[in-house]
Amino acid sequence: MPELRYNRMVAAALADAMAEDPAVILLGEDVSGGGVYGATRGLLERFGPERVRSYELLADVARRIDP
């Protein structure tokens, strides 16, 4: 197996899980944009917006409601 960086291993594991099971979805902050370290890069294009969705962190939403 070729040597991979941590973020590429995470991306490969996510892609494998999503390819094996159509019920697997990915939710998180900036995941549709590739994530902070690029670990989700390409998943939106491969699996579509129905399965790869970005959401704000709850703490950010709570701060806006009760500053």
C-alpha positions in Angstrom: 0.0 0.0 0.0 1.4 3.5 -0.9 2.2 5.8 2.0 -0.6 8.4 2.5 -0.9 11.4 4.7 -3.5 11.3 7.5 -6.0 13.5 5.7 -5.9 11.4 2.5 -6.4 8.2 4.6 -9.5 9.8 6.2 -10.7 10.8 2.8 -10.2 7.3 1.4 -12.0 5.7 4.4 -15.0 8.1 4.0 -15.2 7.5 0.3 -15.0 3.7 0.8 -17.8 3.8 3.4 -20.0 6.0 1.2 -19.4 3.8 -1.9 -20.3 0.6 0.0 -23.4 1.9 1.6 -25.7 4.5 0.1 -27.2 5.2 3.5 -23.9 6.8 4.7 -24.0 10.6 4.7 -21.4 13.1 5.7 -22.4 16.1 7.8 -20.1 18.7 9.3 -18.6 22.1 9.2 -17.2 22.9 5.7 -17.2 19.3 4.6 -18.7 20.2 1.2 -15.8 22.6 0.6 -13.1 20.0 1.4 -12.8 20.6 5.1 -10.0 22.3 7.0 -7.3 19.9 5.9 -8.9 18.8 2.6 -10.0 15.4 4.1 -13.4 15.7 2.4 -12.2 17.2 -0.9 -13.9 15.6 -3.9 -16.6 13.8 -1.9 -19.3 16.4 -2.8 -18.6 15.9 -6.5 -18.5 12.2 -6.2 -21.5 11.6 -4.0 -23.6 14.8 -4.5 -25.1 17.4 -2.1 -27.7 14.9 -0.8 -25.0 12.9 0.9 -22.3 15.6 1.6 -23.6 18.6 3.6 -22.0 21.4 5.4 -23.5 22.7 8.6 -22.5 25.5 11.0 -21.3 24.4 14.4 -24.0 24.6 17.0 -21.8 26.9 19.1 -21.8 29.5 16.3 -25.6 29.3 16.0 -26.1 29.6 19.8 -23.9 32.7 19.9 -26.1 34.4 17.4 -29.2 33.6 19.4 -27.9 34.6 22.8 -24.8 36.8 22.4 
